[in-house]
C-alpha cells in the first residue's frame, strides 16, 4: 500500500487528488469514553482514479470520507486535497459530494436543486440554466426539470443529487453510499451511469459502499477496512477495464468474480485467507 | 366533493352552535343552572340570551332613535374596518419583531438563553397593565410635527401579543433543517447569511404559517382589548363597552360589535391562509401549531 503511495508521490505530490497521511480520528462519547474511529490511515487517490472504501459498519469508512470533505477534522495526521488542506479545498469547492440520502431541498424543483451550488456561488442565471440542462441530460432527467423532489422515485432523486454534485465540474467526487437506499435493479443501472459519468468528467472518486460487487464494478482500487479501530486491512487493485468496456457483461466476467472473491476474503480477514485473497487480487490486476 | 367538505363542515358547525343556543334557550330553566350558588349556565330570558333573530334584525335597524342615525350594521362595519386596520399594523410589527428575535436567537445561543425566558415571561403580563404604560410613553414621543396617536399605542399593544407565537414558531422553524442539509451548506462553504436565506428561512415556513395564524388572532384580540383599556373610540372594542350599557333595553345591540370582532378574526385568518397559498411550495410536511 505504501509503495503505491510512494509511486503517486513520486509523480508529484500536487498531482494527487487526495492524500491522507497518518490520519487518526478519536471521538469522545458519553462519560469521556473514547472511540478510535480511524487509526493511522494512509491513503492517496490519483487524479481521475476511482477508489472505493468498503468495510462493515463502524469501520470508519464514512468518517474517512468526512475527513476528506472537511466535515470532520482528524485528531492527528493530515488530509490534503489537490495539495491544499481539506479546509481550503472545501472553501475552494474542489470537490462535489453526494450522500446516502439525496438531501434535495423539497421546495426547489429538480433544476433548482441542481442549480443550488451555482446560485450560492454567484453564477449568473443564464449560465446556471445552461449547466443544469447539461447535467439533466447527463443523468437522463431532462423531462423532469420542473418537477419537485417528492414527485420523483428514490433512484431519480439520487440522480438529481449526483447531478448537483457535478454542477461545478469538480475534479473530485465524494460519495457516501449514494446507492445504498436503492433497489438492486436501480442500483446496477445507476452504477453503469456513474461509470459513464466518471469517464465523461474525468473526476477522481472516493466512493463509500458496503456492497462488494458495487465496489468491484466501479473501482480502480478497493480499499478494505476493518472496525474497532478503523483500519485499512488491504488495498485491492481491480481496474476491470476502461469505462466504455464496463457494462452489464462485465458483471458476469471471470475477472469480476475473481476480484469479488478477493475483496470478500480480505473483508473476512483470516490471515491465511487474507494473504491468498491478496495474491488472487494481484492476479486479476489488468493495469 | 372533497373540496366542498371543509366548507360544509364549517357551515354545519355554525348551524350547530345556533341550534344549541336556541335549544338551551327554549328548554333550559329560566333562572339558569345554579350549583352551590354558582351559576354554571346562564338564564334563558330574552335579556340574557336574545333570540338569534333578534340579534340579526337589530343589525338592520338604526344605531339610535336619533334622526339620521345609520343602520347598526353600517356602524359595525365601519368600526370593524378601523379595528382591522390597527390589528394589521400590530400584526406586521409583531411579525417583524418576532422574526428578528427568532433570527437573533438562532444565530447566538447566548441570545436564546438570555431572551427566551423573557419572551415567555412577557406574555404573562396582563394587557391591562401594559396599556397605560404604552400610552404614557407614547405621549412623550414626538416625530417632527406629528405626535404619538392613541391608535399607535393600541397597535403596539396588539404587536406585543402578536410577536410571541412568531418568535417561538420561527425559532423552531429556523432550527428545523436536517443535519444533511446543514452539512451540504457546509460543503458549499457558504456563510451563515446565505444559509439563512437559502435553507433556514424556506425550511421555517411550515412552522411559520401556523405561528402567523396565531399572531393574527392575537393581534385582533390585543387590538380589541387595548381599545377598551386605552379608551380609543372608533373601533369595535369601545363599541362593545358602549353597547353593553344598553343591553337592558336593547338586548340585540351588544351582539353587533361581537359579530364585528368575529368577522375581523375571520378576515385575518383568511389573509394568512392566502399567504399560505403563496408560500405553498415551502409547505411540504406542515406541522400543526
Interface residues (C-beta under 8 A of the other chain):
Chain A: X69 X70 X71 X90 X91 X93 X95 X97 X99 X101 X103 X105 X106 X107 X116 X117 X119 X120 X121 X148 X150
Chain B: X178 X180 X181 X183 X184 X186 X187 X188 X189 X190 X194 X198 X199 X202 X205 X281 X282 X284 X285
